Amino acid sequence: MTVVLARVDQRLIHGIVVNQWAGETQAKRYMVIDDEVSKDETLKDSMRLSKPAGTGMSIIDTEKAITNFTNGKYDAQRVFVIAKEPSTMLKLMDAGIEIPKVDIGIIFAEDGRTRVSKFVSLNKEEFDDFKKIEDQGVPVDIRYVPADEPLNFDKAVENKEFN
């Protein structure tokens, strides 16, 4: 298994991910992991339309992702993992899936979240989950597009309070 990057982005698959991050990651498989989206065939079909030629795409729930990784299904592929929530990344890591780095793309400023960058706002649970990811030795950065200078998570959340 080769996860080349894990991204938390509430929009999941969109033009920036498939166009700009494709070159950066050289991913051969885009893996959207979301328990709700994985049940919506219409949404999955529309997401698959954005898949770059020559790549694969999986849109699956967390348990299926863990099973597939554990069984070595993606061992020969460069996989770009995308999820809406940092808790999904923690579940993968807790199952022994190696995540080299987590990039935060967009988390919307809604439901009382605290803004930490132009495109990222967090609640207490999300903040805690990203800290747990870092505590396991996985770097966390905020980076909308590959050309952006990465903003270190700890620097972004410095002196912020989360509800």
HELIX and SHEET records of a PDB file:
HELIX    1   1 GLY A   15  GLY A   15  1                                   1    
HELIX    2   2 ILE A   16  GLN A   20  3                                   5    
HELIX    3   3 TRP A   21  THR A   25  1                                   5    
HELIX    4   4 VAL A   37  LYS A   39  5                                   3    
HELIX    5   5 GLU A   41  ARG A   48  1                                   8    
HELIX    6   6 THR A   62  THR A   70  1                                   9    
HELIX    7   7 PRO A   86  ASP A   94  1                                   9    
HELIX    8   8 LYS A  124  ASP A  135  1                                  12    
HELIX    9   9 PHE A  153  VAL A  157  1                                   5    
SHEET    1   A 7 GLY A  56  ILE A  60  0                                        
SHEET    2   A 7 ARG A  29  ILE A  33  1                                        
SHEET    3   A 7 ARG A  78  ALA A  83  1                                        
SHEET    4   A 7 THR A   2  VAL A   8  1                                        
SHEET    5   A 7 VAL A 102  ILE A 104  1                                        
SHEET    6   A 7 VAL A 140  ILE A 142  1                                        
SHEET    7   A 7 LEU A 151  ASN A 152 -1                                        
SHEET    1   B 2 THR A 114  ARG A 115  0                                        
SHEET    2   B 2 SER A 121  LEU A 122 -1                                        
END                                                                             
